[in-house]
Amino acid sequence: MRGSSMPDIGAKNELVVLDAIRSAPEGSSQSEVVRRSGLSRQAVSLITRRLMDRGLVETDGTLSAGRGKPRTVLRVVPSSLLAAGVHLDPTGITLVIVDLGANVVAEKALGPPGSDPDAGVARIAAGLEELLATMYEDGWRTPGGQSAREALLGVGVAAPGGLDWRRGVLVDPPWMPDWWDTPLVEMLSRATGRTVLLDKDTNAALAAEIWASERLSEQTLLYVYVSAGVGSAVSSAGRVQRGSTTQAGEIGHLPTGLEGPVCGCGRRACLSIFTDVHAMLRRVDAAQDELSSASLEADGERLEALLAAATSGDRLAARIAQEHGTALGEALRTLIGIHDPHRVIIGGPYWRALEPFAMSQVL
């Protein structure tokens, strides 16, 4: 077993202190950082000075809380560091550049991943380079004068499971068979020259919620991600639980207890029967005696058309949309009983469109 060296521990403690300061956007005193980090006051003081010397943290006035010396307010400098994000989804690829405050400073939408992983990775790398070049031309700089390219720490990729985040491999993501067993981290790192991290889209979405709120980092959270399929993620004390093989939260075959057809897995009325967009659209096609050959790229448009029909009073469309919510509600009751969360968050690319039809059935 490999032990930790003093430089390793020092770097880790810097991240702990930086995160403790960052998690309070309104500012934090050194005493509050000591409480959040669990480190000694002396260690926090030394680390804070180093972070200030590097331009990552600044002081912002003082706070007076009754008797005693006023406390100096510490804040992160959001524009001191950048990270790139890649959302790899069957319907399309989205690129963003965010600062230390998780503010989006540049973004770009690409088309669907396609059937060639090498070409897809090349498109992602080229798209990120275009964003950095545009920021340079626009004059973006850190307070210390660094360009976006110099301030960029690395690239985080959110993709549908199954995947292996430790090995950085897409194992068998749904609706992307040509990307199965793709060593994405290795390929994208080689194409960009950057450190690359990979995680499931559900986990990444929950991590973003935790990042945005100190309060959420202290709770047990259940996140349900509504996209072309439905997945989930759970966190406790600010840490997302991935499971031993990054498969935690795969709920497509969760039994709903509803009346429904037999799933491909052999069970009846699995959650995916009612919530996978493909399955919803196949039910429309079957009722209309059609066989759709539309690509997944067009499924988002077809889902919008289905929901528009439901709004206009089409009984089949309304029933399919409502059954999505009914099945989701049954799954949520099961998940809440298992995880006992403080809070449930529902999000994802398709939730905004489905919410008006599904929410009354979920509650």
TORKOL-4160 file (C-alpha; in steps of 0.2 Angstrom, whole numbers, padded with zeros to 4 digits, m for minus):
363
<pt num="1" X="0000" Y="0000" Z="0000"/>
<pt num="2" X="0007" Y="0017" Z="m0005"/>
<pt num="3" X="0008" Y="0030" Z="0010"/>
<pt num="4" X="0005" Y="0048" Z="0008"/>
<pt num="5" X="0020" Y="0060" Z="0007"/>
<pt num="6" X="0020" Y="0077" Z="0016"/>
<pt num="7" X="0018" Y="0086" Z="m0001"/>
<pt num="8" X="0003" Y="0075" Z="m0004"/>
<pt num="9" X="m0005" Y="0079" Z="0012"/>
<pt num="10" X="m0001" Y="0098" Z="0010"/>
<pt num="11" X="m0009" Y="0098" Z="m0007"/>
<pt num="12" X="m0024" Y="0089" Z="0000"/>
<pt num="13" X="m0026" Y="0102" Z="0014"/>
<pt num="14" X="m0025" Y="0116" Z="0002"/>
<pt num="15" X="m0040" Y="0109" Z="m0007"/>
<pt num="16" X="m0049" Y="0106" Z="0009"/>
<pt num="17" X="m0046" Y="0125" Z="0014"/>
<pt num="18" X="m0050" Y="0131" Z="m0003"/>
<pt num="19" X="m0067" Y="0121" Z="m0003"/>
<pt num="20" X="m0071" Y="0127" Z="0014"/>
<pt num="21" X="m0069" Y="0145" Z="0009"/>
<pt num="22" X="m0078" Y="0143" Z="m0008"/>
<pt num="23" X="m0093" Y="0134" Z="m0001"/>
<pt num="24" X="m0098" Y="0151" Z="0008"/>
<pt num="25" X="m0101" Y="0163" Z="m0007"/>
<pt num="26" X="m0105" Y="0177" Z="0005"/>
<pt num="27" X="m0088" Y="0176" Z="0013"/>
<pt num="28" X="m0081" Y="0166" Z="0027"/>
<pt num="29" X="m0070" Y="0170" Z="0043"/>
<pt num="30" X="m0054" Y="0160" Z="0047"/>
<pt num="31" X="m0064" Y="0153" Z="0062"/>
<pt num="32" X="m0077" Y="0146" Z="0051"/>
<pt num="33" X="m0064" Y="0139" Z="0039"/>
<pt num="34" X="m0056" Y="0130" Z="0054"/>
<pt num="35" X="m0073" Y="0123" Z="0059"/>
<pt num="36" X="m0078" Y="0117" Z="0041"/>
<pt num="37" X="m0061" Y="0110" Z="0037"/>
<pt num="38" X="m0057" Y="0101" Z="0053"/>
<pt num="39" X="m0039" Y="0108" Z="0052"/>
<pt num="40" X="m0030" Y="0117" Z="0066"/>
<pt num="41" X="m0030" Y="0136" Z="0066"/>
<pt num="42" X="m0012" Y="0137" Z="0063"/>
<pt num="43" X="m0013" Y="0126" Z="0047"/>
<pt num="44" X="m0028" Y="0136" Z="0041"/>
<pt num="45" X="m0018" Y="0152" Z="0043"/>
<pt num="46" X="m0003" Y="0146" Z="0034"/>
<pt num="47" X="m0013" Y="0138" Z="0020"/>
<pt num="48" X="m0024" Y="0154" Z="0018"/>
<pt num="49" X="m0008" Y="0165" Z="0016"/>
<pt num="50" X="m0002" Y="0153" Z="0002"/>
<pt num="51" X="m0019" Y="0153" Z="m0007"/>
<pt num="52" X="m0019" Y="0172" Z="m0006"/>
<pt num="53" X="m0001" Y="0173" Z="m0013"/>
<pt num="54" X="m0007" Y="0163" Z="m0028"/>
<pt num="55" X="m0022" Y="0174" Z="m0031"/>
<pt num="56" X="m0035" Y="0161" Z="m0027"/>
<pt num="57" X="m0042" Y="0169" Z="m0011"/>
<pt num="58" X="m0044" Y="0187" Z="m0006"/>
<pt num="59" X="m0050" Y="0197" Z="0009"/>
<pt num="60" X="m0066" Y="0207" Z="0008"/>
<pt num="61" X="m0069" Y="0218" Z="0023"/>
<pt num="62" X="m0073" Y="0213" Z="0041"/>
<pt num="63" X="m0087" Y="0206" Z="0051"/>
<pt num="64" X="m0091" Y="0211" Z="0068"/>
<pt num="65" X="m0100" Y="0198" Z="0079"/>
<pt num="66" X="m0102" Y="0207" Z="0096"/>
<pt num="67" X="m0087" Y="0208" Z="0107"/>
<pt num="68" X="m0070" Y="0204" Z="0101"/>
<pt num="69" X="m0059" Y="0208" Z="0086"/>
<pt num="70" X="m0069" Y="0210" Z="0070"/>
<pt num="71" X="m0066" Y="0194" Z="0059"/>
<pt num="72" X="m0058" Y="0196" Z="0042"/>
<pt num="73" X="m0069" Y="0190" Z="0028"/>
<pt num="74" X="m0061" Y="0178" Z="0015"/>
<pt num="75" X="m0068" Y="0174" Z="m0002"/>
<pt num="76" X="m0062" Y="0164" Z="m0017"/>
<pt num="77" X="m0057" Y="0174" Z="m0033"/>
<pt num="78" X="m0069" Y="0165" Z="m0045"/>
<pt num="79" X="m0059" Y="0171" Z="m0061"/>
<pt num="80" X="m0042" Y="0164" Z="m0054"/>
<pt num="81" X="m0045" Y="0147" Z="m0061"/>
<pt num="82" X="m0055" Y="0138" Z="m0075"/>
<pt num="83" X="m0061" Y="0121" Z="m0079"/>
<pt num="84" X="m0069" Y="0114" Z="m0094"/>
<pt num="85" X="m0084" Y="0103" Z="m0094"/>
<pt num="86" X="m0090" Y="0091" Z="m0107"/>
<pt num="87" X="m0108" Y="0083" Z="m0107"/>
<pt num="88" X="m0107" Y="0068" Z="m0119"/>
<pt num="89" X="m0125" Y="0063" Z="m0122"/>
<pt num="90" X="m0133" Y="0053" Z="m0136"/>
<pt num="91" X="m0143" Y="0068" Z="m0142"/>
<pt num="92" X="m0128" Y="0080" Z="m0143"/>
<pt num="93" X="m0112" Y="0086" Z="m0135"/>
<pt num="94" X="m0111" Y="0102" Z="m0124"/>
<pt num="95" X="m0095" Y="0111" Z="m0120"/>
<pt num="96" X="m0093" Y="0124" Z="m0106"/>
<pt num="97" X="m0079" Y="0133" Z="m0097"/>
<pt num="98" X="m0083" Y="0138" Z="m0079"/>
<pt num="99" X="m0073" Y="0148" Z="m0066"/>
<pt num="100" X="m0070" Y="0143" Z="m0048"/>
<pt num="101" X="m0087" Y="0149" Z="m0043"/>
<pt num="102" X="m0095" Y="0137" Z="m0056"/>
<pt num="103" X="m0100" Y="0152" Z="m0067"/>
<pt num="104" X="m0101" Y="0148" Z="m0085"/>
<pt num="105" X="m0090" Y="0160" Z="m0095"/>
<pt num="106" X="m0090" Y="0151" Z="m0112"/>
<pt num="107" X="m0100" Y="0137" Z="m0120"/>
<pt num="108" X="m0103" Y="0128" Z="m0136"/>
<pt num="109" X="m0115" Y="0115" Z="m0142"/>
<pt num="110" X="m0109" Y="0101" Z="m0154"/>
<pt num="111" X="m0120" Y="0089" Z="m0163"/>
<pt num="112" X="m0123" Y="0070" Z="m0158"/>
<pt num="113" X="m0107" Y="0060" Z="m0154"/>
<pt num="114" X="m0108" Y="0050" Z="m0170"/>
<pt num="115" X="m0102" Y="0032" Z="m0173"/>
<pt num="116" X="m0083" Y="0035" Z="m0173"/>
<pt num="117" X="m0076" Y="0039" Z="m0155"/>
<pt num="118" X="m0059" Y="0045" Z="m0163"/>
<pt num="119" X="m0068" Y="0058" Z="m0173"/>
<pt num="120" X="m0080" Y="0062" Z="m0158"/>
<pt num="121" X="m0065" Y="0065" Z="m0147"/>
<pt num="122" X="m0056" Y="0076" Z="m0160"/>
<pt num="123" X="m0072" Y="0087" Z="m0162"/>
<pt num="124" X="m0072" Y="0089" Z="m0143"/>
<pt num="125" X="m0054" Y="0094" Z="m0142"/>
<pt num="126" X="m0056" Y="0106" Z="m0157"/>
<pt num="127" X="m0072" Y="0113" Z="m0149"/>
<pt num="128" X="m0063" Y="0117" Z="m0132"/>
<pt num="129" X="m0048" Y="0125" Z="m0142"/>
<pt num="130" X="m0060" Y="0136" Z="m0151"/>
<pt num="131" X="m0068" Y="0142" Z="m0134"/>
<pt num="132" X="m0051" Y="0146" Z="m0127"/>
<pt num="133" X="m0046" Y="0155" Z="m0143"/>
<pt num="134" X="m0061" Y="0165" Z="m0142"/>
<pt num="135" X="m0059" Y="0170" Z="m0124"/>
<pt num="136" X="m0041" Y="0175" Z="m0128"/>
<pt num="137" X="m0047" Y="0186" Z="m0143"/>
<pt num="138" X="m0060" Y="0194" Z="m0131"/>
<pt num="139" X="m0047" Y="0198" Z="m0119"/>
<pt num="140" X="m0051" Y="0187" Z="m0105"/>
<pt num="141" X="m0038" Y="0186" Z="m0091"/>
<pt num="142" X="m0037" Y="0181" Z="m0073"/>
<pt num="143" X="m0033" Y="0195" Z="m0060"/>
<pt num="144" X="m0015" Y="0189" Z="m0061"/>
<pt num="145" X="m0015" Y="0192" Z="m0080"/>
<pt num="146" X="m0016" Y="0173" Z="m0086"/>
<pt num="147" X="m0025" Y="0169" Z="m0101"/>
<pt num="148" X="m0039" Y="0156" Z="m0101"/>
<pt num="149" X="m0028" Y="0143" Z="m0108"/>
<pt num="150" X="m0015" Y="0146" Z="m0094"/>
<pt num="151" X="m0029" Y="0146" Z="m0081"/>
<pt num="152" X="m0037" Y="0130" Z="m0086"/>
<pt num="153" X="m0035" Y="0116" Z="m0074"/>
<pt num="154" X="m0042" Y="0102" Z="m0084"/>
<pt num="155" X="m0057" Y="0094" Z="m0092"/>
<pt num="156" X="m0072" Y="0085" Z="m0083"/>
<pt num="157" X="m0083" Y="0073" Z="m0094"/>
<pt num="158" X="m0101" Y="0069" Z="m0089"/>
<pt num="159" X="m0108" Y="0054" Z="m0099"/>
<pt num="160" X="m0122" Y="0041" Z="m0097"/>
<pt num="161" X="m0117" Y="0025" Z="m0088"/>
<pt num="162" X="m0112" Y="0012" Z="m0088"/>
<pt num="163" X="m0094" Y="0018" Z="m0086"/>
<pt num="164" X="m0079" Y="0015" Z="m0075"/>
<pt num="165" X="m0073" Y="0031" Z="m0068"/>
<pt num="166" X="m0057" Y="0024" Z="m0061"/>
<pt num="167" X="m0051" Y="0018" Z="m0078"/>
<pt num="168" X="m0059" Y="0032" Z="m0087"/>
<pt num="169" X="m0068" Y="0020" Z="m0099"/>
<pt num="170" X="m0085" Y="0021" Z="m0106"/>
<pt num="171" X="m0091" Y="0003" Z="m0104"/>
<pt num="172" X="m0109" Y="0001" Z="m0112"/>
<pt num="173" X="m0118" Y="0018" Z="m0112"/>
<pt num="174" X="m0136" Y="0016" Z="m0119"/>
<pt num="175" X="m0139" Y="0022" Z="m0136"/>
<pt num="176" X="m0121" Y="0024" Z="m0140"/>
<pt num="177" X="m0115" Y="0006" Z="m0145"/>
<pt num="178" X="m0101" Y="0012" Z="m0155"/>
<pt num="179" X="m0093" Y="0020" Z="m0140"/>
<pt num="180" X="m0093" Y="0004" Z="m0129"/>
<pt num="181" X="m0077" Y="0000" Z="m0121"/>
<pt num="182" X="m0069" Y="0017" Z="m0126"/>
<pt num="183" X="m0055" Y="0023" Z="m0116"/>
<pt num="184" X="m0061" Y="0041" Z="m0116"/>
<pt num="185" X="m0050" Y="0048" Z="m0103"/>
<pt num="186" X="m0034" Y="0042" Z="m0111"/>
<pt num="187" X="m0040" Y="0048" Z="m0128"/>
<pt num="188" X="m0046" Y="0065" Z="m0123"/>
<pt num="189" X="m0031" Y="0068" Z="m0112"/>
<pt num="190" X="m0020" Y="0064" Z="m0127"/>
<pt num="191" X="m0030" Y="0075" Z="m0139"/>
<pt num="192" X="m0031" Y="0090" Z="m0127"/>
<pt num="193" X="m0015" Y="0089" Z="m0117"/>
<pt num="194" X="m0025" Y="0091" Z="m0101"/>
<pt num="195" X="m0030" Y="0081" Z="m0086"/>
<pt num="196" X="m0047" Y="0073" Z="m0089"/>
<pt num="197" X="m0059" Y="0066" Z="m0077"/>
<pt num="198" X="m0074" Y="0055" Z="m0081"/>
<pt num="199" X="m0091" Y="0052" Z="m0071"/>
<pt num="200" X="m0109" Y="0048" Z="m0074"/>
<pt num="201" X="m0120" Y="0062" Z="m0079"/>
<pt num="202" X="m0131" Y="0059" Z="m0064"/>
<pt num="203" X="m0116" Y="0060" Z="m0052"/>
<pt num="204" X="m0110" Y="0076" Z="m0061"/>
<pt num="205" X="m0127" Y="0084" Z="m0060"/>
<pt num="206" X="m0128" Y="0080" Z="m0041"/>
<pt num="207" X="m0110" Y="0086" Z="m0038"/>
<pt num="208" X="m0115" Y="0103" Z="m0046"/>
<pt num="209" X="m0130" Y="0105" Z="m0034"/>
<pt num="210" X="m0118" Y="0101" Z="m0019"/>
<pt num="211" X="m0105" Y="0113" Z="m0026"/>
<pt num="212" X="m0118" Y="0127" Z="m0027"/>
<pt num="213" X="m0124" Y="0126" Z="m0009"/>
<pt num="214" X="m0115" Y="0124" Z="0008"/>
<pt num="215" X="m0131" Y="0118" Z="0015"/>
<pt num="216" X="m0133" Y="0104" Z="0003"/>
<pt num="217" X="m0116" Y="0098" Z="0006"/>
<pt num="218" X="m0121" Y="0094" Z="0024"/>
<pt num="219" X="m0137" Y="0084" Z="0019"/>
<pt num="220" X="m0141" Y="0067" Z="0012"/>
<pt num="221" X="m0147" Y="0070" Z="m0006"/>
<pt num="222" X="m0157" Y="0060" Z="m0019"/>
<pt num="223" X="m0155" Y="0067" Z="m0037"/>
<pt num="224" X="m0166" Y="0060" Z="m0051"/>
<pt num="225" X="m0160" Y="0063" Z="m0068"/>
<pt num="226" X="m0173" Y="0064" Z="m0082"/>
<pt num="227" X="m0165" Y="0062" Z="m0099"/>
<pt num="228" X="m0167" Y="0050" Z="m0113"/>
<pt num="229" X="m0169" Y="0038" Z="m0099"/>
<pt num="230" X="m0170" Y="0040" Z="m0080"/>
<pt num="231" X="m0156" Y="0038" Z="m0068"/>
<pt num="232" X="m0152" Y="0043" Z="m0050"/>
<pt num="233" X="m0138" Y="0048" Z="m0039"/>
<pt num="234" X="m0136" Y="0049" Z="m0020"/>
<pt num="235" X="m0124" Y="0059" Z="m0009"/>
<pt num="236" X="m0120" Y="0060" Z="0010"/>
<pt num="237" X="m0110" Y="0073" Z="0018"/>
<pt num="238" X="m0105" Y="0081" Z="0002"/>
<pt num="239" X="m0099" Y="0065" Z="m0006"/>
<pt num="240" X="m0107" Y="0056" Z="m0021"/>
<pt num="241" X="m0109" Y="0038" Z="m0019"/>
<pt num="242" X="m0103" Y="0029" Z="m0035"/>
<pt num="243" X="m0103" Y="0011" Z="m0029"/>
<pt num="244" X="m0090" Y="m0002" Z="m0032"/>
<pt num="245" X="m0091" Y="m0001" Z="m0051"/>
<pt num="246" X="m0099" Y="0016" Z="m0054"/>
<pt num="247" X="m0116" Y="0008" Z="m0056"/>
<pt num="248" X="m0125" Y="0015" Z="m0041"/>
<pt num="249" X="m0141" Y="0024" Z="m0046"/>
<pt num="250" X="m0145" Y="0014" Z="m0062"/>
<pt num="251" X="m0163" Y="0012" Z="m0059"/>
<pt num="252" X="m0170" Y="0009" Z="m0076"/>
<pt num="253" X="m0176" Y="m0009" Z="m0071"/>
<pt num="254" X="m0183" Y="m0004" Z="m0054"/>
<pt num="255" X="m0200" Y="m0012" Z="m0052"/>
<pt num="256" X="m0214" Y="0000" Z="m0052"/>
<pt num="257" X="m0229" Y="m0011" Z="m0047"/>
<pt num="258" X="m0239" Y="m0004" Z="m0061"/>
<pt num="259" X="m0248" Y="m0013" Z="m0075"/>
<pt num="260" X="m0237" Y="m0014" Z="m0090"/>
<pt num="261" X="m0229" Y="m0025" Z="m0103"/>
<pt num="262" X="m0214" Y="m0037" Z="m0100"/>
<pt num="263" X="m0197" Y="m0028" Z="m0101"/>
<pt num="264" X="m0182" Y="m0034" Z="m0111"/>
<pt num="265" X="m0175" Y="m0040" Z="m0094"/>
<pt num="266" X="m0189" Y="m0052" Z="m0092"/>
<pt num="267" X="m0198" Y="m0043" Z="m0078"/>
<pt num="268" X="m0215" Y="m0033" Z="m0080"/>
<pt num="269" X="m0217" Y="m0015" Z="m0079"/>
<pt num="270" X="m0199" Y="m0009" Z="m0076"/>
<pt num="271" X="m0197" Y="0010" Z="m0074"/>
<pt num="272" X="m0189" Y="0011" Z="m0091"/>
<pt num="273" X="m0205" Y="0005" Z="m0099"/>
<pt num="274" X="m0213" Y="0021" Z="m0095"/>
<pt num="275" X="m0199" Y="0033" Z="m0094"/>
<pt num="276" X="m0187" Y="0030" Z="m0108"/>
<pt num="277" X="m0190" Y="0042" Z="m0122"/>
<pt num="278" X="m0188" Y="0028" Z="m0135"/>
<pt num="279" X="m0201" Y="0017" Z="m0126"/>
<pt num="280" X="m0213" Y="0032" Z="m0125"/>
<pt num="281" X="m0212" Y="0036" Z="m0143"/>
<pt num="282" X="m0213" Y="0017" Z="m0148"/>
<pt num="283" X="m0230" Y="0017" Z="m0139"/>
<pt num="284" X="m0236" Y="0032" Z="m0150"/>
<pt num="285" X="m0229" Y="0023" Z="m0166"/>
<pt num="286" X="m0238" Y="0007" Z="m0161"/>
<pt num="287" X="m0255" Y="0016" Z="m0158"/>
<pt num="288" X="m0253" Y="0024" Z="m0175"/>
<pt num="289" X="m0247" Y="0008" Z="m0184"/>
<pt num="290" X="m0231" Y="0016" Z="m0188"/>
<pt num="291" X="m0213" Y="0010" Z="m0187"/>
<pt num="292" X="m0202" Y="0025" Z="m0184"/>
<pt num="293" X="m0184" Y="0026" Z="m0191"/>
<pt num="294" X="m0180" Y="0043" Z="m0183"/>
<pt num="295" X="m0163" Y="0045" Z="m0175"/>
<pt num="296" X="m0161" Y="0048" Z="m0157"/>
<pt num="297" X="m0156" Y="0066" Z="m0162"/>
<pt num="298" X="m0174" Y="0068" Z="m0167"/>
<pt num="299" X="m0182" Y="0060" Z="m0152"/>
<pt num="300" X="m0181" Y="0076" Z="m0142"/>
<pt num="301" X="m0191" Y="0085" Z="m0156"/>
<pt num="302" X="m0203" Y="0071" Z="m0156"/>
<pt num="303" X="m0205" Y="0071" Z="m0137"/>
<pt num="304" X="m0209" Y="0090" Z="m0139"/>
<pt num="305" X="m0222" Y="0086" Z="m0152"/>
<pt num="306" X="m0229" Y="0072" Z="m0140"/>
<pt num="307" X="m0231" Y="0084" Z="m0126"/>
<pt num="308" X="m0238" Y="0098" Z="m0137"/>
<pt num="309" X="m0251" Y="0085" Z="m0142"/>
<pt num="310" X="m0255" Y="0081" Z="m0124"/>
<pt num="311" X="m0257" Y="0100" Z="m0120"/>
<pt num="312" X="m0269" Y="0101" Z="m0135"/>
<pt num="313" X="m0280" Y="0087" Z="m0128"/>
<pt num="314" X="m0273" Y="0072" Z="m0137"/>
<pt num="315" X="m0278" Y="0058" Z="m0125"/>
<pt num="316" X="m0265" Y="0045" Z="m0130"/>
<pt num="317" X="m0251" Y="0058" Z="m0128"/>
<pt num="318" X="m0258" Y="0064" Z="m0111"/>
<pt num="319" X="m0259" Y="0047" Z="m0105"/>
<pt num="320" X="m0241" Y="0043" Z="m0110"/>
<pt num="321" X="m0234" Y="0059" Z="m0102"/>
<pt num="322" X="m0244" Y="0056" Z="m0086"/>
<pt num="323" X="m0238" Y="0038" Z="m0085"/>
<pt num="324" X="m0220" Y="0044" Z="m0085"/>
<pt num="325" X="m0224" Y="0054" Z="m0069"/>
<pt num="326" X="m0234" Y="0039" Z="m0061"/>
<pt num="327" X="m0219" Y="0027" Z="m0064"/>
<pt num="328" X="m0207" Y="0040" Z="m0058"/>
<pt num="329" X="m0217" Y="0043" Z="m0042"/>
<pt num="330" X="m0217" Y="0024" Z="m0038"/>
<pt num="331" X="m0198" Y="0024" Z="m0041"/>
<pt num="332" X="m0196" Y="0039" Z="m0030"/>
<pt num="333" X="m0206" Y="0031" Z="m0016"/>
<pt num="334" X="m0195" Y="0016" Z="m0016"/>
<pt num="335" X="m0179" Y="0026" Z="m0017"/>
<pt num="336" X="m0184" Y="0037" Z="m0003"/>
<pt num="337" X="m0188" Y="0022" Z="0008"/>
<pt num="338" X="m0170" Y="0015" Z="0004"/>
<pt num="339" X="m0160" Y="0031" Z="0006"/>
<pt num="340" X="m0170" Y="0042" Z="0018"/>
<pt num="341" X="m0164" Y="0058" Z="0010"/>
<pt num="342" X="m0166" Y="0076" Z="0017"/>
<pt num="343" X="m0170" Y="0082" Z="0000"/>
<pt num="344" X="m0175" Y="0075" Z="m0017"/>
<pt num="345" X="m0170" Y="0085" Z="m0033"/>
<pt num="346" X="m0177" Y="0081" Z="m0050"/>
<pt num="347" X="m0168" Y="0088" Z="m0065"/>
<pt num="348" X="m0160" Y="0083" Z="m0081"/>
<pt num="349" X="m0162" Y="0089" Z="m0100"/>
<pt num="350" X="m0180" Y="0083" Z="m0102"/>
<pt num="351" X="m0187" Y="0087" Z="m0085"/>
<pt num="352" X="m0192" Y="0104" Z="m0089"/>
<pt num="353" X="m0203" Y="0098" Z="m0103"/>
<pt num="354" X="m0210" Y="0084" Z="m0094"/>
<pt num="355" X="m0213" Y="0092" Z="m0077"/>
<pt num="356" X="m0230" Y="0100" Z="m0081"/>
<pt num="357" X="m0237" Y="0083" Z="m0085"/>
<pt num="358" X="m0227" Y="0072" Z="m0073"/>
<pt num="359" X="m0226" Y="0082" Z="m0057"/>
<pt num="360" X="m0244" Y="0080" Z="m0051"/>
<pt num="361" X="m0242" Y="0061" Z="m0053"/>
<pt num="362" X="m0225" Y="0061" Z="m0044"/>
<pt num="363" X="m0231" Y="0070" Z="m0028"/>
